[in-house]
C-alpha cells in the first residue's frame, strides 16, 4: 500500500470509531452523518485489506490489525494537534484536547484526584487519560507518544526529553522496628551482607542502579523477595525480617506509625531524583505547558506536605 494515496481524513474516522467503539457515536463525535462514517470505514478496509472492526454487542470491536494501528494513528493525530496548538493560543475553558499522563503507585493517589478536580473546574472539556506506567517502559512510552508526561528517575532521562524535578532523595536501609539491626544508626558492610532484601519487579532499571552502587562498594546484596509495587515494600518490611534500600523521603512518608527503622549505609550512594518528563517537541505547546504546570504544582505541594524536605522547583 502507498500511504500517499490515503485520505488523511480517514485517520480521524478510524480514531473516532476505535475510541467510541460505535459507528453512530463516532459520527456524533465527528459531527458527520453515520453513512459518511460507514463509507469512510469501507474505504479504510479497502486500503488496508482488513475488516478493522467487527460487530460486537450494540457497537463494534477492533480486529488485531486495528489494535496494532491504533497507537501510531493516535500518535500521528496528536502530533499534528500539538503542532497546530503551538501556533495558536490555548484556552483551557474551551479546549477539547486529550492529554495522556503516565502514573505509578508513587504519584497516583497524590496526583489523580487533585488534577481531575482542578481541570473539571478550569478546563471542563479536557480529556485526561491516566496510563499505568509499565515498569521500565515509561521512557519508551514517552518517546512513542503513548503518554504526554511520565515520572522518571534522573538517570533514565536522555537528551530527547525535557524534565522538571519533583523531588531528590538519598538512600537509606529500612527494617522493621523490632529487627535486630533497628537500633543501629549506621550499618557496617558485614551487617548489609547478612540482610535479606525485598525489591520491586516493575522497575528493573532502578533495581540495577542500586545493585551496581552496592557492588561498587564490594557488597552483593541478597534478594529474598520481589513485589510488584513500590508501596508494598514498606508494610512488608514492617512485619518481616526483610530489609529494603529506598529513598529516605518516601520512607518518611510511609512510616507515619513508626513501624520502620531507618539505618544509614556505611558508604554514600548517589542521590536519586524523581522528575516529570516530556518530549522536546511538546515543550513549546501551550496546552501541554498548561497541563504539566498543574501536574508539577500538585506534586510539589503533595511531597512538601508529606515529606520532611521541600522539593525543588528547579528545571
NUMI-49410 format. One record per residue (C-alpha): residue in one letter; chain; x negated, y, z. Coordinates in steps of 0.25 Angstrom, whole numbers, plus 2048, in hexadecimal, padded with zeros to 3 digits. Layout:
SITE   residuo   cadena     x     y     z
SITE         a        A     X     Y     Z
...
This chain:
SITE   residuo   cadena     x     y     z
SITE         x        A   800   800   800
SITE         x        A   7FC   80E   7FD
SITE         x        A   7FF   818   809
SITE         x        A   7FE   823   7FF
SITE         x        A   80B   81E   7F9
SITE         x        A   812   81F   807
SITE         x        A   81C   82A   80A
SITE         x        A   817   82E   818
SITE         x        A   825   832   81C
SITE         x        A   828   823   81D
SITE         x        A   81E   822   828
SITE         x        A   827   82B   830
SITE         x        A   833   822   82D
SITE         x        A   82A   816   831
SITE         x        A   826   81C   83E
SITE         x        A   835   820   842
SITE         x        A   83A   812   83F
SITE         x        A   82F   80C   847
SITE         x        A   831   815   853
SITE         x        A   840   815   853
SITE         x        A   842   806   84F
SITE         x        A   84E   80A   847
SITE         x        A   851   80F   839
SITE         x        A   85C   818   83E
SITE         x        A   855   81E   849
SITE         x        A   849   821   840
SITE         x        A   852   828   837
SITE         x        A   857   831   842
SITE         x        A   849   833   847
SITE         x        A   844   838   839
SITE         x        A   851   840   836
SITE         x        A   854   838   829
SITE         x        A   85E   82E   825
SITE         x        A   85E   81F   828
SITE         x        A   85E   81B   81A
SITE         x        A   852   824   818
SITE         x        A   84A   81D   823
SITE         x        A   84E   810   81D
SITE         x        A   849   814   80F
SITE         x        A   83C   818   815
SITE         x        A   83B   80B   81C
SITE         x        A   83D   804   80F
SITE         x        A   832   80C   809
SITE         x        A   829   809   814
SITE         x        A   82C   7FA   813
SITE         x        A   829   7FA   804
SITE         x        A   81C   802   807
SITE         x        A   817   7F8   812
SITE         x        A   81D   7EB   80D
SITE         x        A   822   7E9   81B
SITE         x        A   830   7E9   821
SITE         x        A   82B   7F2   82C
SITE         x        A   837   7F2   834
SITE         x        A   842   7E7   836
SITE         x        A   850   7E8   83D
SITE         x        A   84F   7E5   84C
SITE         x        A   85C   7E7   854
SITE         x        A   862   7F5   851
SITE         x        A   855   7FA   84C
SITE         x        A   848   7F6   845
SITE         x        A   83B   7F0   849
SITE         x        A   82D   7F1   843
SITE         x        A   826   7E6   83C
SITE         x        A   818   7E3   83F
SITE         x        A   813   7EB   833
SITE         x        A   81C   7F7   838
SITE         x        A   816   7F6   846
SITE         x        A   808   7F6   840
SITE         x        A   80B   802   838
SITE         x        A   812   80A   843
SITE         x        A   805   80F   84B
SITE         x        A   7FE   814   83F
SITE         x        A   80A   81B   839
SITE         x        A   80E   821   846
SITE         x        A   7FF   826   848
SITE         x        A   7FF   82C   83A
SITE         x        A   80C   833   83D
SITE         x        A   807   838   84A
SITE         x        A   7FA   83D   843
SITE         x        A   802   845   839
SITE         x        A   80B   84A   844
SITE         x        A   7FF   84E   84D
SITE         x        A   7F8   855   840
SITE         x        A   805   85D   83E
SITE         x        A   806   860   84D
SITE         x        A   7F8   866   84D
SITE         x        A   7FC   871   843
SITE         x        A   80A   874   849
SITE         x        A   80E   879   857
SITE         x        A   813   86E   861
SITE         x        A   81F   871   868
SITE         x        A   821   867   874
SITE         x        A   830   86B   875
SITE         x        A   834   867   867
SITE         x        A   829   85D   863
SITE         x        A   82D   84F   860
SITE         x        A   81F   849   85F
SITE         x        A   81B   83B   865
SITE         x        A   80F   83A   86E
SITE         x        A   809   82D   872
SITE         x        A   801   82C   87F
SITE         x        A   7F9   821   884
SITE         x        A   7FB   81D   892
SITE         x        A   7F5   813   89C
SITE         x        A   7F8   80F   8AA
SITE         x        A   7EF   81A   8B0
SITE         x        A   7F7   826   8AA
SITE         x        A   805   821   8A6
SITE         x        A   80C   824   8B3
SITE         x        A   806   832   8B5
SITE         x        A   808   836   8A6
SITE         x        A   814   830   8A0
SITE         x        A   81F   835   8A9
SITE         x        A   819   843   8AA
SITE         x        A   817   845   89B
SITE         x        A   824   840   897
SITE         x        A   82B   849   8A1
SITE         x        A   823   855   89C
SITE         x        A   826   852   88D
SITE         x        A   835   850   890
SITE         x        A   835   85E   895
SITE         x        A   82C   865   88C
SITE         x        A   82C   85C   87F
SITE         x        A   839   854   87F
SITE         x        A   837   850   871
SITE         x        A   829   84A   872
SITE         x        A   828   83B   872
SITE         x        A   81E   835   87B
SITE         x        A   819   827   879
SITE         x        A   810   821   885
SITE         x        A   808   816   87F
SITE         x        A   801   80C   888
SITE         x        A   7F2   80D   887
SITE         x        A   7EE   7FF   883
SITE         x        A   7E0   7FD   88A
SITE         x        A   7D4   802   882
SITE         x        A   7DD   805   876
SITE         x        A   7E0   813   87B
SITE         x        A   7D5   818   872
SITE         x        A   7DA   811   866
SITE         x        A   7E8   815   869
SITE         x        A   7E4   824   869
SITE         x        A   7DB   823   85C
SITE         x        A   7E6   81B   855
SITE         x        A   7F1   825   858
SITE         x        A   7F9   81B   861
SITE         x        A   7F8   825   86C
SITE         x        A   7F6   835   86D
SITE         x        A   7F0   835   87B
SITE         x        A   7EA   82A   884
SITE         x        A   7E2   829   891
SITE         x        A   7D3   824   88E
SITE         x        A   7C7   823   897
SITE         x        A   7BC   82D   893
SITE         x        A   7B2   822   88E
SITE         x        A   7BD   81D   884
SITE         x        A   7BF   82B   87C
SITE         x        A   7B7   82D   870
SITE         x        A   7B5   839   866
SITE         x        A   7C2   836   85F
SITE         x        A   7CB   83B   86B
SITE         x        A   7CD   847   873
SITE         x        A   7CF   845   882
SITE         x        A   7D2   84C   88F
SITE         x        A   7CE   847   89D
SITE         x        A   7D9   844   8A7
SITE         x        A   7D0   83F   8B2
SITE         x        A   7C2   83A   8B5
SITE         x        A   7BE   830   8BF
SITE         x        A   7B3   828   8C6
SITE         x        A   7B4   819   8C8
SITE         x        A   7B6   812   8D6
SITE         x        A   7B8   804   8DA
SITE         x        A   7C5   801   8E1
SITE         x        A   7C8   7F5   8EA
SITE         x        A   7D3   7F2   8F4
SITE         x        A   7D3   7FA   901
SITE         x        A   7D0   7EC   908
SITE         x        A   7C6   7E8   8FF
SITE         x        A   7B8   7E4   905
SITE         x        A   7B1   7F0   8FE
SITE         x        A   7BC   7FA   900
SITE         x        A   7B5   801   90C
SITE         x        A   7A8   803   903
SITE         x        A   7A8   811   8FD
SITE         x        A   79D   80D   8F3
SITE         x        A   79B   7FF   8ED
SITE         x        A   78E   7F8   8EA
SITE         x        A   78B   7F1   8DD
SITE         x        A   78C   7E4   8E4
SITE         x        A   79A   7E8   8EA
SITE         x        A   79F   7EA   8DC
SITE         x        A   799   7DD   8D7
SITE         x        A   7A1   7D6   8E2
SITE         x        A   7AE   7DD   8DE
SITE         x        A   7B9   7D7   8D4
SITE         x        A   7BF   7E1   8CB
SITE         x        A   7CD   7E4   8C5
SITE         x        A   7CD   7EB   8B7
SITE         x        A   7D7   7EE   8AD
SITE         x        A   7D9   7E7   89F
SITE         x        A   7DF   7F2   898
SITE         x        A   7D3   7FC   897
SITE         x        A   7C7   7F3   893
SITE         x        A   7BF   800   890
SITE         x        A   7BF   805   89E
SITE         x        A   7BC   7F7   8A4
SITE         x        A   7B0   7F6   89B
SITE         x        A   7AC   805   89F
SITE         x        A   7AC   801   8AE
SITE         x        A   7A5   7F3   8AC
SITE         x        A   79A   7FA   8A4
SITE         x        A   798   804   8AE
SITE         x        A   797   7F9   8B9
SITE         x        A   78D   7F1   8B0
SITE         x        A   784   7FD   8AE
SITE         x        A   782   7FD   8BD
SITE         x        A   77F   7EE   8BE
SITE         x        A   78D   7E9   8C2
SITE         x        A   796   7DF   8BB
SITE         x        A   7A4   7E1   8C1
SITE         x        A   7AC   7D5   8C3
SITE         x        A   7BB   7D5   8BE
SITE         x        A   7C5   7CD   8C5
SITE         x        A   7D2   7D3   8BF
SITE         x        A   7D7   7DB   8B4
SITE         x        A   7E4   7E2   8B4
SITE         x        A   7EC   7E9   8A8
SITE         x        A   7EE   7F7   8AE
SITE         x        A   7E5   800   8B6
SITE         x        A   7EF   803   8C0
SITE         x        A   7F0   7F5   8C4
SITE         x        A   7E1   7F5   8C9
SITE         x        A   7E4   7FD   8D5
SITE         x        A   7EF   7F5   8DC
SITE         x        A   7E8   7E8   8D9
SITE         x        A   7DB   7ED   8DF
SITE         x        A   7E2   7F1   8EB
SITE         x        A   7E8   7E3   8EE
SITE         x        A   7DC   7DB   8EA
SITE         x        A   7CD   7D9   8EB
SITE         x        A   7CA   7DF   8DE
SITE         x        A   7C3   7EC   8DA
SITE         x        A   7C4   7F5   8CF
SITE         x        A   7BC   800   8C9
SITE         x        A   7C5   80C   8C6
SITE         x        A   7C5   81B   8C5
SITE         x        A   7C6   822   8D3
SITE         x        A   7D0   82C   8CF
SITE         x        A   7DA   821   8CB
SITE         x        A   7D6   818   8D7
SITE         x        A   7DA   824   8E0
SITE         x        A   7E8   825   8D9
SITE         x        A   7EB   816   8DB
SITE         x        A   7E6   816   8E9
SITE         x        A   7F1   81E   8F0
SITE         x        A   7F4   813   8FA
SITE         x        A   7E5   812   8FE
SITE         x        A   7E5   803   8FA
SITE         x        A   7D8   805   8F2
SITE         x        A   7CA   808   8F6
SITE         x        A   7C0   80F   8EC
SITE         x        A   7B1   80C   8EC
SITE         x        A   7A6   813   8E5
SITE         x        A   79D   80C   8DC
SITE         x        A   78E   80B   8DE
SITE         x        A   78C   812   8D1
SITE         x        A   793   81D   8C9
SITE         x        A   79B   819   8BD
SITE         x        A   79F   823   8B2
SITE         x        A   7AB   82B   8B5
SITE         x        A   7B7   828   8AC
SITE         x        A   7C1   832   8A7
SITE         x        A   7D0   830   8A3
SITE         x        A   7D2   838   896
SITE         x        A   7DF   83B   88E
SITE         x        A   7DA   839   87F
SITE         x        A   7E0   83C   871
SITE         x        A   7DB   83C   863
SITE         x        A   7D4   848   85E
SITE         x        A   7DE   84A   853
SITE         x        A   7E8   84D   85D
SITE         x        A   7E0   857   865
SITE         x        A   7E6   864   85E
SITE         x        A   7F4   85E   85D
SITE         x        A   7FD   868   865
SITE         x        A   807   85D   869
SITE         x        A   7FC   853   86D
SITE         x        A   7F6   85E   875
SITE         x        A   803   861   87C
SITE         x        A   805   853   880
SITE         x        A   7F7   850   884
SITE         x        A   7F6   85C   88D
SITE         x        A   803   858   894
SITE         x        A   7FC   84A   896
SITE         x        A   7F0   850   89B
SITE         x        A   7F7   859   8A5
SITE         x        A   7FF   84D   8AA
SITE         x        A   7F3   844   8AC
SITE         x        A   7EB   84F   8B2
SITE         x        A   7F6   852   8BC
SITE         x        A   7F8   844   8BF
SITE         x        A   7EA   840   8C2
SITE         x        A   7E8   84D   8CA
SITE         x        A   7F4   849   8D3
SITE         x        A   7F0   83B   8D5
SITE         x        A   7E1   83C   8D6
SITE         x        A   7D6   842   8DE
SITE         x        A   7CF   848   8D3
SITE         x        A   7D5   853   8C9
SITE         x        A   7D4   84E   8BB
SITE         x        A   7CC   857   8B1
SITE         x        A   7D3   85E   8A6
SITE         x        A   7C7   85F   89E
SITE         x        A   7C6   85A   890
